[in-house]
């Protein structure tokens, strides 16, 4: 989170308090946590493990977080990357720039509620292999 974005995530007070409480222990011993990836992200990650790019998902998370940390001081590069990602989405048809359609907030939430209400398959779980 950028210093100017301090209020952007102000509704997660319990998580912020937990982060504050864990900081010293995490500095000394690291941090373990569970992460959920939606299907397309999980597929991408598991393909990289299969190809040998990462030993396991936790190594990928480590590398990705390291990249994010390294990019943090270079906000201009992050903004340019986001612009390119959005441009590519428009080119690939993921975003229909010509449609000019705006969505009412109620429409968006109705669709989100319908999606959430659909039965979801149980997520796969990675088991660390002892060596």
N, C-alpha and C positions, 0 to 999 in steps of 0.2 A: 504494500500500500504506500502510496506517495504521501509526503507530509501534507500536501494540500487536500488530500482525500480523507482526512481524519473523520469526518462525519459520514462518509459514504457507507460505512458498515456499522453505524452506531447502534443498531438494534441487536447486536450479538453480545450483549453485556456478559452473559455467563461464560461464553467462550473466551472473551477478552480477559475476564478475571482468572479463568483457568490457566490461560497462557502466562499471565503475570505470576501466578503461584508456582508454575512449573519451570520458569526461566532458569533459576539457579541450579536446580537439579539437572535440567537438560544441558546446561553449559558444561556441567561436570561429567555427566554420563550419557549424553545423547537423548534422543527422543524416539519412542516407538509409537506408532499409531496405525489404525486401520484406514484404508482408503477404498472408496468405491469408484469404479470407472464405468460409464455407460458402455453399451455393446461396441460401438464403433471405436472408441478409445481403447477398450480392452483388447479388441481384435488387433489394433495397430501395435499395442505393447507386446502382446503374446507373439505376434509375427516377428518382432525384433528379438525376442528371447529365442525363438526357434532358429532364427538366422545367426545366433551367436553374438549379436550386438551387445546384449546384456546377459548377465548370469541369471538374473531373476528380476521380477518386478521391482523389488526394493532397490536394486542397483539402478534401474531406470529412473525411479523417483529421485534418488540421490543425484544423478547426473542432470536431470531436468531442473531440480531446485538449484543446483550449482549454477547452471546456465542462467536461470532467472536472477539469482543474486549478482552474477557478473554483469548482467544487463541493467540492473537497477540504476546505477549512476548515469546511464546513457538514455535518458527518457526520450530524447529526440529519435534515437534508433528504434526504440520500442514503438513510438508513435508511427514512424515510417513503416515498420513491419506490419502494424495493425492496418494502416492504409492499404498496403499491398494485399493483405489477406482479404480485406473488404472488396478491393478492386477485382481480385480473382474470383470471389464469390459472385460478383455481378457478371463477370465474363462467363462463368460456368453455369449461369442460370439459377444459382441458389437464391439470389436476390433479384427480383424483377423490378429494376429501376424505372422502367417505362410504365408499369401498371399504375403507379402513383397512388396505390391503395393505402389508406391509413386504417388502422384497426382501433376500434373503440376498446377501452380498457376492460369493459364487461365481456366483450367477445374474447379477448385474450385470456381472461381468467376462466371463462366458461370452457374454452378449449383445454386449458391446463387442468381443470377439474375433471374433464372427461378422460384425459390421458392418465391422470393419477388414479382414477377409478378403475381403469382396465387392470385385469389380473396380470401380474408381472412374474416372469419366471425367476426362480431362485438364482441369485448370482453365483458364478463359479468361485471357488476359494482356492487360492494358491497355498500350497503346503511347502514350507521350507524343507529342503532336503539336507539332512545331516551328512556331513562329509567327514 
